[in-house]
Amino acid sequence: MKQNQTGSGDEEMLDEYDFSNGIRGKYVSRFNKGSNIIVLDPDVAEIFTSSESVNNALRGIADIIRNEINKHNPADRRANGGFR
């Protein structure tokens, strides 16, 4: 079995796997059309272990921001279309 570029072998990869006819990036366009890939730092990833947990946390923060904007600038919010 070949080693990867860093020099360490991947114990999960079996010798009988054959990617010689594989097409690099064949499905990458699917990720570009509706996904926004974000890399979390390891300490953050320990807490937010799924896309759903990250999205829920960000929605909660967005609600707080909306409430603060409405509380402090209700006229500005209406004039500028608000925070969505």
PDB file of N, CA, C and O in Angstrom, chain B, residues numbered from 101:
ATOM      1  N   MET B 101       0.848  -1.177   0.000  1.00  0.00           N
ATOM      2  CA  MET B 101       0.000   0.000   0.000  1.00  0.00           C
ATOM      3  C   MET B 101       0.889   1.233   0.000  1.00  0.00           C
ATOM      4  O   MET B 101       1.881   1.288   0.726  1.00  0.00           O
ATOM      5  N   LYS B 102       0.534   2.225  -0.815  1.00  0.00           N
ATOM      6  CA  LYS B 102       1.302   3.460  -0.889  1.00  0.00           C
ATOM      7  C   LYS B 102       0.988   4.334   0.314  1.00  0.00           C
ATOM      8  O   LYS B 102      -0.105   4.267   0.877  1.00  0.00           O
ATOM      9  N   GLN B 103       1.951   5.151   0.701  1.00  0.00           N
ATOM     10  CA  GLN B 103       1.742   6.096   1.781  1.00  0.00           C
ATOM     11  C   GLN B 103       1.329   7.432   1.197  1.00  0.00           C
ATOM     12  O   GLN B 103       1.644   7.746   0.050  1.00  0.00           O
ATOM     13  N   ASN B 104       0.612   8.224   2.007  1.00  0.00           N
ATOM     14  CA  ASN B 104       0.217   9.533   1.504  1.00  0.00           C
ATOM     15  C   ASN B 104       1.399  10.494   1.528  1.00  0.00           C
ATOM     16  O   ASN B 104       2.488  10.112   1.957  1.00  0.00           O
ATOM     17  N   GLN B 105       1.210  11.737   1.075  1.00  0.00           N
ATOM     18  CA  GLN B 105       2.301  12.678   0.904  1.00  0.00           C
ATOM     19  C   GLN B 105       2.985  13.049   2.207  1.00  0.00           C
ATOM     20  O   GLN B 105       4.154  13.435   2.188  1.00  0.00           O
ATOM     21  N   THR B 106       2.304  12.947   3.332  1.00  0.00           N
ATOM     22  CA  THR B 106       2.936  13.293   4.596  1.00  0.00           C
ATOM     23  C   THR B 106       3.795  12.149   5.120  1.00  0.00           C
ATOM     24  O   THR B 106       4.522  12.317   6.099  1.00  0.00           O
ATOM     25  N   GLY B 107       3.720  10.996   4.480  1.00  0.00           N
ATOM     26  CA  GLY B 107       4.578   9.886   4.860  1.00  0.00           C
ATOM     27  C   GLY B 107       3.936   8.889   5.794  1.00  0.00           C
ATOM     28  O   GLY B 107       4.543   7.861   6.092  1.00  0.00           O
ATOM     29  N   SER B 108       2.730   9.150   6.269  1.00  0.00           N
ATOM     30  CA  SER B 108       2.087   8.202   7.177  1.00  0.00           C
ATOM     31  C   SER B 108       1.059   7.389   6.418  1.00  0.00           C
ATOM     32  O   SER B 108       0.339   7.932   5.580  1.00  0.00           O
ATOM     33  N   GLY B 109       0.977   6.109   6.693  1.00  0.00           N
ATOM     34  CA  GLY B 109       0.010   5.243   6.021  1.00  0.00           C
ATOM     35  C   GLY B 109      -1.376   5.435   6.583  1.00  0.00           C
ATOM     36  O   GLY B 109      -1.523   5.851   7.733  1.00  0.00           O
ATOM     37  N   ASP B 110      -2.380   5.148   5.813  1.00  0.00           N
ATOM     38  CA  ASP B 110      -3.770   5.249   6.256  1.00  0.00           C
ATOM     39  C   ASP B 110      -4.267   3.842   6.537  1.00  0.00           C
ATOM     40  O   ASP B 110      -4.509   3.068   5.610  1.00  0.00           O
ATOM     41  N   GLU B 111      -4.420   3.509   7.809  1.00  0.00           N
ATOM     42  CA  GLU B 111      -4.797   2.159   8.206  1.00  0.00           C
ATOM     43  C   GLU B 111      -6.201   1.782   7.744  1.00  0.00           C
ATOM     44  O   GLU B 111      -6.522   0.596   7.680  1.00  0.00           O
ATOM     45  N   GLU B 112      -7.043   2.761   7.422  1.00  0.00           N
ATOM     46  CA  GLU B 112      -8.403   2.491   6.978  1.00  0.00           C
ATOM     47  C   GLU B 112      -8.451   2.050   5.517  1.00  0.00           C
ATOM     48  O   GLU B 112      -9.417   1.405   5.108  1.00  0.00           O
ATOM     49  N   MET B 113      -7.456   2.376   4.737  1.00  0.00           N
ATOM     50  CA  MET B 113      -7.445   2.088   3.308  1.00  0.00           C
ATOM     51  C   MET B 113      -6.900   0.680   3.076  1.00  0.00           C
ATOM     52  O   MET B 113      -5.770   0.374   3.456  1.00  0.00           O
ATOM     53  N   LEU B 114      -7.698  -0.158   2.461  1.00  0.00           N
ATOM     54  CA  LEU B 114      -7.285  -1.530   2.186  1.00  0.00           C
ATOM     55  C   LEU B 114      -6.567  -1.609   0.847  1.00  0.00           C
ATOM     56  O   LEU B 114      -6.817  -0.800  -0.046  1.00  0.00           O
ATOM     57  N   ASP B 115      -5.673  -2.587   0.708  1.00  0.00           N
ATOM     58  CA  ASP B 115      -4.908  -2.752  -0.520  1.00  0.00           C
ATOM     59  C   ASP B 115      -5.789  -3.017  -1.731  1.00  0.00           C
ATOM     60  O   ASP B 115      -5.435  -2.639  -2.848  1.00  0.00           O
ATOM     61  N   GLU B 116      -6.939  -3.664  -1.523  1.00  0.00           N
ATOM     62  CA  GLU B 116      -7.784  -4.010  -2.670  1.00  0.00           C
ATOM     63  C   GLU B 116      -8.606  -2.842  -3.216  1.00  0.00           C
ATOM     64  O   GLU B 116      -9.275  -2.999  -4.237  1.00  0.00           O
ATOM     65  N   TYR B 117      -8.575  -1.679  -2.566  1.00  0.00           N
ATOM     66  CA  TYR B 117      -9.252  -0.514  -3.118  1.00  0.00           C
ATOM     67  C   TYR B 117      -8.485  -0.051  -4.346  1.00  0.00           C
ATOM     68  O   TYR B 117      -7.266   0.108  -4.298  1.00  0.00           O
ATOM     69  N   ASP B 118      -9.198   0.166  -5.447  1.00  0.00           N
ATOM     70  CA  ASP B 118      -8.554   0.575  -6.689  1.00  0.00           C
ATOM     71  C   ASP B 118      -9.202   1.856  -7.199  1.00  0.00           C
ATOM     72  O   ASP B 118     -10.341   1.840  -7.666  1.00  0.00           O
ATOM     73  N   PHE B 119      -8.478   2.956  -7.108  1.00  0.00           N
ATOM     74  CA  PHE B 119      -8.981   4.239  -7.576  1.00  0.00           C
ATOM     75  C   PHE B 119      -8.277   4.684  -8.857  1.00  0.00           C
ATOM     76  O   PHE B 119      -8.331   5.860  -9.217  1.00  0.00           O
ATOM     77  N   SER B 120      -7.619   3.758  -9.540  1.00  0.00           N
ATOM     78  CA  SER B 120      -6.841   4.118 -10.721  1.00  0.00           C
ATOM     79  C   SER B 120      -7.715   4.675 -11.847  1.00  0.00           C
ATOM     80  O   SER B 120      -7.225   5.446 -12.671  1.00  0.00           O
ATOM     81  N   ASN B 121      -8.979   4.308 -11.899  1.00  0.00           N
ATOM     82  CA  ASN B 121      -9.875   4.841 -12.923  1.00  0.00           C
ATOM     83  C   ASN B 121     -10.807   5.914 -12.378  1.00  0.00           C
ATOM     84  O   ASN B 121     -11.761   6.310 -13.048  1.00  0.00           O
ATOM     85  N   GLY B 122     -10.535   6.383 -11.172  1.00  0.00           N
ATOM     86  CA  GLY B 122     -11.375   7.407 -10.558  1.00  0.00           C
ATOM     87  C   GLY B 122     -11.208   8.750 -11.239  1.00  0.00           C
ATOM     88  O   GLY B 122     -10.187   9.017 -11.872  1.00  0.00           O
ATOM     89  N   ILE B 123     -12.218   9.590 -11.105  1.00  0.00           N
ATOM     90  CA  ILE B 123     -12.196  10.930 -11.679  1.00  0.00           C
ATOM     91  C   ILE B 123     -12.154  11.925 -10.529  1.00  0.00           C
ATOM     92  O   ILE B 123     -13.097  12.029  -9.745  1.00  0.00           O
ATOM     93  N   ARG B 124     -11.060  12.645 -10.442  1.00  0.00           N
ATOM     94  CA  ARG B 124     -10.884  13.611  -9.359  1.00  0.00           C
ATOM     95  C   ARG B 124     -11.901  14.748  -9.511  1.00  0.00           C
ATOM     96  O   ARG B 124     -12.042  15.329 -10.587  1.00  0.00           O
ATOM     97  N   GLY B 125     -12.596  15.051  -8.429  1.00  0.00           N
ATOM     98  CA  GLY B 125     -13.536  16.165  -8.409  1.00  0.00           C
ATOM     99  C   GLY B 125     -14.845  15.915  -9.128  1.00  0.00           C
ATOM    100  O   GLY B 125     -15.552  16.864  -9.468  1.00  0.00           O
ATOM    101  N   LYS B 126     -15.179  14.673  -9.364  1.00  0.00           N
ATOM    102  CA  LYS B 126     -16.375  14.331 -10.138  1.00  0.00           C
ATOM    103  C   LYS B 126     -17.655  14.930  -9.528  1.00  0.00           C
ATOM    104  O   LYS B 126     -18.543  15.355 -10.266  1.00  0.00           O
ATOM    105  N   TYR B 127     -17.752  14.965  -8.236  1.00  0.00           N
ATOM    106  CA  TYR B 127     -18.971  15.427  -7.571  1.00  0.00           C
ATOM    107  C   TYR B 127     -18.799  16.773  -6.860  1.00  0.00           C
ATOM    108  O   TYR B 127     -19.700  17.211  -6.146  1.00  0.00           O
ATOM    109  N   VAL B 128     -17.677  17.416  -7.044  1.00  0.00           N
ATOM    110  CA  VAL B 128     -17.410  18.653  -6.306  1.00  0.00           C
ATOM    111  C   VAL B 128     -18.407  19.758  -6.643  1.00  0.00           C
ATOM    112  O   VAL B 128     -18.688  20.603  -5.793  1.00  0.00           O
ATOM    113  N   SER B 129     -18.946  19.773  -7.854  1.00  0.00           N
ATOM    114  CA  SER B 129     -19.901  20.831  -8.216  1.00  0.00           C
ATOM    115  C   SER B 129     -21.159  20.769  -7.361  1.00  0.00           C
ATOM    116  O   SER B 129     -21.815  21.791  -7.157  1.00  0.00           O
ATOM    117  N   ARG B 130     -21.505  19.594  -6.861  1.00  0.00           N
ATOM    118  CA  ARG B 130     -22.677  19.472  -5.986  1.00  0.00           C
ATOM    119  C   ARG B 130     -22.493  20.275  -4.705  1.00  0.00           C
ATOM    120  O   ARG B 130     -23.456  20.821  -4.167  1.00  0.00           O
ATOM    121  N   PHE B 131     -21.277  20.346  -4.223  1.00  0.00           N
ATOM    122  CA  PHE B 131     -21.022  21.103  -3.006  1.00  0.00           C
ATOM    123  C   PHE B 131     -21.053  22.602  -3.271  1.00  0.00           C
ATOM    124  O   PHE B 131     -21.433  23.377  -2.393  1.00  0.00           O
ATOM    125  N   ASN B 132     -20.664  23.013  -4.450  1.00  0.00           N
ATOM    126  CA  ASN B 132     -20.635  24.431  -4.774  1.00  0.00           C
ATOM    127  C   ASN B 132     -22.015  25.027  -4.939  1.00  0.00           C
ATOM    128  O   ASN B 132     -22.176  26.237  -4.779  1.00  0.00           O
ATOM    129  N   LYS B 133     -23.007  24.233  -5.251  1.00  0.00           N
ATOM    130  CA  LYS B 133     -24.340  24.729  -5.553  1.00  0.00           C
ATOM    131  C   LYS B 133     -25.226  24.815  -4.329  1.00  0.00           C
ATOM    132  O   LYS B 133     -26.317  24.262  -4.467  1.00  0.00           O
ATOM    133  N   GLY B 134     -25.018  25.322  -3.298  1.00  0.00           N
ATOM    134  CA  GLY B 134     -25.964  25.339  -2.203  1.00  0.00           C
ATOM    135  C   GLY B 134     -25.304  24.991  -0.890  1.00  0.00           C
ATOM    136  O   GLY B 134     -25.975  24.850   0.132  1.00  0.00           O
ATOM    137  N   SER B 135     -24.022  24.853  -0.912  1.00  0.00           N
ATOM    138  CA  SER B 135     -23.299  24.593   0.323  1.00  0.00           C
ATOM    139  C   SER B 135     -22.275  25.690   0.535  1.00  0.00           C
ATOM    140  O   SER B 135     -21.712  26.236  -0.414  1.00  0.00           O
ATOM    141  N   ASN B 136     -22.055  25.987   1.757  1.00  0.00           N
ATOM    142  CA  ASN B 136     -21.015  26.933   2.130  1.00  0.00           C
ATOM    143  C   ASN B 136     -20.148  26.210   3.146  1.00  0.00           C
ATOM    144  O   ASN B 136     -20.506  26.122   4.321  1.00  0.00           O
ATOM    145  N   ILE B 137     -19.032  25.702   2.711  1.00  0.00           N
ATOM    146  CA  ILE B 137     -18.171  24.900   3.572  1.00  0.00           C
ATOM    147  C   ILE B 137     -17.358  25.817   4.474  1.00  0.00           C
ATOM    148  O   ILE B 137     -16.673  26.722   3.999  1.00  0.00           O
ATOM    149  N   ILE B 138     -17.439  25.579   5.762  1.00  0.00           N
ATOM    150  CA  ILE B 138     -16.706  26.332   6.765  1.00  0.00           C
ATOM    151  C   ILE B 138     -15.891  25.340   7.578  1.00  0.00           C
ATOM    152  O   ILE B 138     -16.397  24.283   7.954  1.00  0.00           O
ATOM    153  N   VAL B 139     -14.644  25.667   7.853  1.00  0.00           N
ATOM    154  CA  VAL B 139     -13.798  24.799   8.665  1.00  0.00           C
ATOM    155  C   VAL B 139     -13.772  25.355  10.085  1.00  0.00           C
ATOM    156  O   VAL B 139     -13.388  26.502  10.313  1.00  0.00           O
ATOM    157  N   LEU B 140     -14.186  24.525  11.026  1.00  0.00           N
ATOM    158  CA  LEU B 140     -14.197  24.932  12.428  1.00  0.00           C
ATOM    159  C   LEU B 140     -12.862  24.601  13.077  1.00  0.00           C
ATOM    160  O   LEU B 140     -12.239  23.589  12.757  1.00  0.00           O
ATOM    161  N   ASP B 141     -12.431  25.455  13.983  1.00  0.00           N
ATOM    162  CA  ASP B 141     -11.255  25.132  14.783  1.00  0.00           C
ATOM    163  C   ASP B 141     -11.586  23.941  15.666  1.00  0.00           C
ATOM    164  O   ASP B 141     -12.745  23.748  16.032  1.00  0.00           O
ATOM    165  N   PRO B 142     -10.584  23.136  16.015  1.00  0.00           N
ATOM    166  CA  PRO B 142     -10.854  21.909  16.773  1.00  0.00           C
ATOM    167  C   PRO B 142     -11.627  22.127  18.074  1.00  0.00           C
ATOM    168  O   PRO B 142     -12.494  21.322  18.414  1.00  0.00           O
ATOM    169  N   ASP B 143     -11.325  23.206  18.809  1.00  0.00           N
ATOM    170  CA  ASP B 143     -12.028  23.430  20.077  1.00  0.00           C
ATOM    171  C   ASP B 143     -13.497  23.753  19.850  1.00  0.00           C
ATOM    172  O   ASP B 143     -14.338  23.391  20.673  1.00  0.00           O
ATOM    173  N   VAL B 144     -13.821  24.422  18.758  1.00  0.00           N
ATOM    174  CA  VAL B 144     -15.212  24.726  18.431  1.00  0.00           C
ATOM    175  C   VAL B 144     -15.917  23.469  17.939  1.00  0.00           C
ATOM    176  O   VAL B 144     -17.077  23.231  18.275  1.00  0.00           O
ATOM    177  N   ALA B 145     -15.216  22.663  17.142  1.00  0.00           N
ATOM    178  CA  ALA B 145     -15.796  21.428  16.602  1.00  0.00           C
ATOM    179  C   ALA B 145     -16.131  20.429  17.706  1.00  0.00           C
ATOM    180  O   ALA B 145     -17.005  19.583  17.518  1.00  0.00           O
ATOM    181  N   GLU B 146     -15.462  20.506  18.838  1.00  0.00           N
ATOM    182  CA  GLU B 146     -15.792  19.631  19.969  1.00  0.00           C
ATOM    183  C   GLU B 146     -17.186  19.948  20.511  1.00  0.00           C
ATOM    184  O   GLU B 146     -17.881  19.057  20.999  1.00  0.00           O
ATOM    185  N   ILE B 147     -17.589  21.200  20.427  1.00  0.00           N
ATOM    186  CA  ILE B 147     -18.874  21.629  20.960  1.00  0.00           C
ATOM    187  C   ILE B 147     -19.973  21.478  19.912  1.00  0.00           C
ATOM    188  O   ILE B 147     -21.057  20.973  20.206  1.00  0.00           O
ATOM    189  N   PHE B 148     -19.685  21.920  18.686  1.00  0.00           N
ATOM    190  CA  PHE B 148     -20.657  21.874  17.597  1.00  0.00           C
ATOM    191  C   PHE B 148     -20.289  20.709  16.687  1.00  0.00           C
ATOM    192  O   PHE B 148     -19.441  20.842  15.804  1.00  0.00           O
ATOM    193  N   THR B 149     -20.922  19.587  16.907  1.00  0.00           N
ATOM    194  CA  THR B 149     -20.518  18.348  16.241  1.00  0.00           C
ATOM    195  C   THR B 149     -21.302  18.050  14.965  1.00  0.00           C
ATOM    196  O   THR B 149     -21.079  17.021  14.327  1.00  0.00           O
ATOM    197  N   SER B 150     -22.219  18.946  14.589  1.00  0.00           N
ATOM    198  CA  SER B 150     -23.003  18.717  13.371  1.00  0.00           C
ATOM    199  C   SER B 150     -23.355  20.052  12.737  1.00  0.00           C
ATOM    200  O   SER B 150     -23.295  21.094  13.389  1.00  0.00           O
ATOM    201  N   SER B 151     -23.721  20.017  11.472  1.00  0.00           N
ATOM    202  CA  SER B 151     -24.190  21.220  10.784  1.00  0.00           C
ATOM    203  C   SER B 151     -25.420  21.789  11.486  1.00  0.00           C
ATOM    204  O   SER B 151     -25.570  23.003  11.625  1.00  0.00           O
ATOM    205  N   GLU B 152     -26.283  20.898  11.919  1.00  0.00           N
ATOM    206  CA  GLU B 152     -27.506  21.340  12.592  1.00  0.00           C
ATOM    207  C   GLU B 152     -27.198  22.136  13.859  1.00  0.00           C
ATOM    208  O   GLU B 152     -27.837  23.157  14.113  1.00  0.00           O
ATOM    209  N   SER B 153     -26.228  21.683  14.657  1.00  0.00           N
ATOM    210  CA  SER B 153     -25.902  22.400  15.896  1.00  0.00           C
ATOM    211  C   SER B 153     -25.297  23.765  15.608  1.00  0.00           C
ATOM    212  O   SER B 153     -25.575  24.726  16.326  1.00  0.00           O
ATOM    213  N   VAL B 154     -24.483  23.865  14.578  1.00  0.00           N
ATOM    214  CA  VAL B 154     -23.901  25.157  14.194  1.00  0.00           C
ATOM    215  C   VAL B 154     -25.001  26.082  13.701  1.00  0.00           C
ATOM    216  O   VAL B 154     -25.068  27.238  14.119  1.00  0.00           O
ATOM    217  N   ASN B 155     -25.865  25.594  12.822  1.00  0.00           N
ATOM    218  CA  ASN B 155     -26.944  26.423  12.291  1.00  0.00           C
ATOM    219  C   ASN B 155     -27.890  26.894  13.387  1.00  0.00           C
ATOM    220  O   ASN B 155     -28.310  28.051  13.381  1.00  0.00           O
ATOM    221  N   ASN B 156     -28.228  26.023  14.320  1.00  0.00           N
ATOM    222  CA  ASN B 156     -29.111  26.417  15.424  1.00  0.00           C
ATOM    223  C   ASN B 156     -28.470  27.502  16.275  1.00  0.00           C
ATOM    224  O   ASN B 156     -29.143  28.453  16.672  1.00  0.00           O
ATOM    225  N   ALA B 157     -27.186  27.374  16.559  1.00  0.00           N
ATOM    226  CA  ALA B 157     -26.485  28.392  17.352  1.00  0.00           C
ATOM    227  C   ALA B 157     -26.453  29.725  16.615  1.00  0.00           C
ATOM    228  O   ALA B 157     -26.691  30.773  17.216  1.00  0.00           O
ATOM    229  N   LEU B 158     -26.160  29.693  15.324  1.00  0.00           N
ATOM    230  CA  LEU B 158     -26.114  30.934  14.547  1.00  0.00           C
ATOM    231  C   LEU B 158     -27.494  31.568  14.417  1.00  0.00           C
ATOM    232  O   LEU B 158     -27.612  32.793  14.429  1.00  0.00           O
ATOM    233  N   ARG B 159     -28.532  30.758  14.295  1.00  0.00           N
ATOM    234  CA  ARG B 159     -29.890  31.315  14.254  1.00  0.00           C
ATOM    235  C   ARG B 159     -30.226  32.008  15.573  1.00  0.00           C
ATOM    236  O   ARG B 159     -30.848  33.070  15.581  1.00  0.00           O
ATOM    237  N   GLY B 160     -29.815  31.409  16.679  1.00  0.00           N
ATOM    238  CA  GLY B 160     -30.047  32.028  17.987  1.00  0.00           C
ATOM    239  C   GLY B 160     -29.326  33.358  18.117  1.00  0.00           C
ATOM    240  O   GLY B 160     -29.887  34.327  18.628  1.00  0.00           O
ATOM    241  N   ILE B 161     -28.081  33.406  17.653  1.00  0.00           N
ATOM    242  CA  ILE B 161     -27.329  34.658  17.685  1.00  0.00           C
ATOM    243  C   ILE B 161     -27.976  35.688  16.765  1.00  0.00           C
ATOM    244  O   ILE B 161     -28.057  36.866  17.115  1.00  0.00           O
ATOM    245  N   ALA B 162     -28.440  35.256  15.589  1.00  0.00           N
ATOM    246  CA  ALA B 162     -29.104  36.167  14.660  1.00  0.00           C
ATOM    247  C   ALA B 162     -30.363  36.752  15.282  1.00  0.00           C
ATOM    248  O   ALA B 162     -30.653  37.932  15.082  1.00  0.00           O
ATOM    249  N   ASP B 163     -31.117  35.953  16.032  1.00  0.00           N
ATOM    250  CA  ASP B 163     -32.314  36.454  16.713  1.00  0.00           C
ATOM    251  C   ASP B 163     -31.943  37.532  17.735  1.00  0.00           C
ATOM    252  O   ASP B 163     -32.629  38.548  17.850  1.00  0.00           O
ATOM    253  N   ILE B 164     -30.871  37.306  18.464  1.00  0.00           N
ATOM    254  CA  ILE B 164     -30.405  38.303  19.441  1.00  0.00           C
ATOM    255  C   ILE B 164     -30.042  39.601  18.728  1.00  0.00           C
ATOM    256  O   ILE B 164     -30.410  40.684  19.181  1.00  0.00           O
ATOM    257  N   ILE B 165     -29.327  39.493  17.622  1.00  0.00           N
ATOM    258  CA  ILE B 165     -28.934  40.684  16.861  1.00  0.00           C
ATOM    259  C   ILE B 165     -30.179  41.420  16.358  1.00  0.00           C
ATOM    260  O   ILE B 165     -30.273  42.642  16.474  1.00  0.00           O
ATOM    261  N   ARG B 166     -31.130  40.671  15.802  1.00  0.00           N
ATOM    262  CA  ARG B 166     -32.374  41.298  15.322  1.00  0.00           C
ATOM    263  C   ARG B 166     -33.080  42.050  16.450  1.00  0.00           C
ATOM    264  O   ARG B 166     -33.516  43.188  16.274  1.00  0.00           O
ATOM    265  N   ASN B 167     -33.187  41.399  17.609  1.00  0.00           N
ATOM    266  CA  ASN B 167     -33.863  42.037  18.747  1.00  0.00           C
ATOM    267  C   ASN B 167     -33.148  43.304  19.181  1.00  0.00           C
ATOM    268  O   ASN B 167     -33.798  44.299  19.504  1.00  0.00           O
ATOM    269  N   GLU B 168     -31.825  43.287  19.195  1.00  0.00           N
ATOM    270  CA  GLU B 168     -31.063  44.475  19.588  1.00  0.00           C
ATOM    271  C   GLU B 168     -31.240  45.595  18.564  1.00  0.00           C
ATOM    272  O   GLU B 168     -31.380  46.759  18.939  1.00  0.00           O
ATOM    273  N   ILE B 169     -31.234  45.260  17.296  1.00  0.00           N
ATOM    274  CA  ILE B 169     -31.440  46.276  16.261  1.00  0.00           C
ATOM    275  C   ILE B 169     -32.828  46.885  16.405  1.00  0.00           C
ATOM    276  O   ILE B 169     -32.986  48.104  16.330  1.00  0.00           O
ATOM    277  N   ASN B 170     -33.834  46.038  16.611  1.00  0.00           N
ATOM    278  CA  ASN B 170     -35.208  46.536  16.762  1.00  0.00           C
ATOM    279  C   ASN B 170     -35.365  47.390  18.007  1.00  0.00           C
ATOM    280  O   ASN B 170     -36.091  48.384  18.001  1.00  0.00           O
ATOM    281  N   LYS B 171     -34.684  46.999  19.071  1.00  0.00           N
ATOM    282  CA  LYS B 171     -34.791  47.720  20.333  1.00  0.00           C
ATOM    283  C   LYS B 171     -34.175  49.113  20.230  1.00  0.00           C
ATOM    284  O   LYS B 171     -34.724  50.076  20.765  1.00  0.00           O
ATOM    285  N   HIS B 172     -33.044  49.222  19.549  1.00  0.00           N
ATOM    286  CA  HIS B 172     -32.310  50.482  19.527  1.00  0.00           C
ATOM    287  C   HIS B 172     -32.623  51.360  18.320  1.00  0.00           C
ATOM    288  O   HIS B 172     -32.488  52.580  18.407  1.00  0.00           O
ATOM    289  N   ASN B 173     -33.027  50.788  17.222  1.00  0.00           N
ATOM    290  CA  ASN B 173     -33.245  51.565  15.998  1.00  0.00           C
ATOM    291  C   ASN B 173     -34.499  51.120  15.251  1.00  0.00           C
ATOM    292  O   ASN B 173     -34.402  50.747  14.082  1.00  0.00           O
ATOM    293  N   PRO B 174     -35.661  51.144  15.876  1.00  0.00           N
ATOM    294  CA  PRO B 174     -36.854  50.656  15.172  1.00  0.00           C
ATOM    295  C   PRO B 174     -37.164  51.464  13.909  1.00  0.00           C
ATOM    296  O   PRO B 174     -37.596  50.879  12.916  1.00  0.00           O
ATOM    297  N   ALA B 175     -36.959  52.783  13.912  1.00  0.00           N
ATOM    298  CA  ALA B 175     -37.243  53.601  12.729  1.00  0.00           C
ATOM    299  C   ALA B 175     -36.247  53.287  11.619  1.00  0.00           C
ATOM    300  O   ALA B 175     -36.637  53.164  10.458  1.00  0.00           O
ATOM    301  N   ASP B 176     -34.967  53.155  11.959  1.00  0.00           N
ATOM    302  CA  ASP B 176     -33.945  52.827  10.962  1.00  0.00           C
ATOM    303  C   ASP B 176     -34.219  51.475  10.346  1.00  0.00           C
ATOM    304  O   ASP B 176     -34.023  51.289   9.145  1.00  0.00           O
ATOM    305  N   ARG B 177     -34.665  50.537  11.142  1.00  0.00           N
ATOM    306  CA  ARG B 177     -34.938  49.187  10.649  1.00  0.00           C
ATOM    307  C   ARG B 177     -36.042  49.216   9.602  1.00  0.00           C
ATOM    308  O   ARG B 177     -35.923  48.586   8.551  1.00  0.00           O
ATOM    309  N   ARG B 178     -37.107  49.940   9.885  1.00  0.00           N
ATOM    310  CA  ARG B 178     -38.228  50.009   8.943  1.00  0.00           C
ATOM    311  C   ARG B 178     -37.808  50.716   7.655  1.00  0.00           C
ATOM    312  O   ARG B 178     -38.203  50.303   6.565  1.00  0.00           O
ATOM    313  N   ALA B 179     -37.013  51.775   7.774  1.00  0.00           N
ATOM    314  CA  ALA B 179     -36.609  52.544   6.606  1.00  0.00           C
ATOM    315  C   ALA B 179     -35.657  51.767   5.700  1.00  0.00           C
ATOM    316  O   ALA B 179     -35.680  51.937   4.481  1.00  0.00           O
ATOM    317  N   ASN B 180     -34.832  50.926   6.286  1.00  0.00           N
ATOM    318  CA  ASN B 180     -33.811  50.215   5.506  1.00  0.00           C
ATOM    319  C   ASN B 180     -34.167  48.772   5.200  1.00  0.00           C
ATOM    320  O   ASN B 180     -33.313  48.021   4.728  1.00  0.00           O
ATOM    321  N   GLY B 181     -35.383  48.369   5.451  1.00  0.00           N
ATOM    322  CA  GLY B 181     -35.792  47.015   5.107  1.00  0.00           C
ATOM    323  C   GLY B 181     -35.473  45.985   6.157  1.00  0.00           C
ATOM    324  O   GLY B 181     -35.791  44.810   5.975  1.00  0.00           O
ATOM    325  N   GLY B 182     -34.860  46.381   7.244  1.00  0.00           N
ATOM    326  CA  GLY B 182     -34.638  45.465   8.355  1.00  0.00           C
ATOM    327  C   GLY B 182     -33.463  44.527   8.187  1.00  0.00           C
ATOM    328  O   GLY B 182     -32.805  44.494   7.147  1.00  0.00           O
ATOM    329  N   PHE B 183     -33.224  43.788   9.208  1.00  0.00           N
ATOM    330  CA  PHE B 183     -32.176  42.765   9.257  1.00  0.00           C
ATOM    331  C   PHE B 183     -32.854  41.448   9.030  1.00  0.00           C
ATOM    332  O   PHE B 183     -33.778  41.107   9.768  1.00  0.00           O
ATOM    333  N   ARG B 184     -32.443  40.698   8.053  1.00  0.00           N
ATOM    334  CA  ARG B 184     -33.087  39.424   7.741  1.00  0.00           C
ATOM    335  C   ARG B 184     -32.187  38.281   8.069  1.00  0.00           C
ATOM    336  O   ARG B 184     -32.561  37.124   7.872  1.00  0.00           O
TER     337      ARG B 184
END
